[in-house]
Amino acid sequence: MHNFDHTGIKTLGDLKASGYKPRSIKQELRENLIGKLQSKAPLFERILGYEKTVIPDIERAILSRHNIILLGLRGQAKTRIARLMVDLLDEYMPVVEGSELNDDPLAPISRYASDLIEELGDSTPIEWVHRSMRYSEKLATPDVSVADLIGDSDPIKAANLRLPYSDERVIHFGLVPRSHR
């Protein structure tokens, strides 16, 4: 697990000097799962009855870097399994401070983070996000829209910033992009 001491790392320059390397979430899950399997640490505590069926399938999917869809009837621990998978993430993850999208300081994707890094360079402030903040869930009720999940252009933001709707700075990001890493 990449759970090194992050307390003294406050800027992009500090992060680079620490030797931090960005990883995809699938790689992060895989490497942390391998670590737990090698140390024989429990993976899905409080999930009973799936030790020889569902849990080995999930382990294989993570090791293979596959996407996972949990299907089943009510009460079959789908949500509990998803919540417990958060424990396979690194404890803390660096992000560009102020970024709505939790931009990786070494591989930013938003205009905000790219512009900030271009302006401040190695002095760009970073913050650390705990793994519990990287998981989002939304109850599927009739009032939930695609905009809630994905996002939409914010007309008030566009008017205040005097920008066209096509400019990415006027997007209000939904749950999926906000928790993309």
Sequence and secondary structure as in RCSB ss.txt:
>XXXX:A:sequence
MHNFDHTGIKTLGDLKASGYKPRSIKQELRENLIGKLQSKAPLFERILGYEKTVIPDIERAILSRHNIILLGLRG
QAKTRIARLMVDLLDEYMPVVEGSELNDDPLAPISRYASDLIEELGDSTPIEWVHRSMRYSEKLATPDVSVADLI
GDSDPIKAANLRLPYSDERVIHFGLVPRSHR
>XXXX:A:secstr
      TT  BHHHHHHHT     HHHHHHHHHHHHHHTT  SSTT  S TTTHHHHHHHHHHTT        TT
SSHHHHHHHHGGGS SEEEEETT TT  BTTB  SHHHHHHHHHHGGG BEEEEEGGGG       TT  HHHHT
EEE HHHHHHHT  TTSGGGEEE HHHHT  
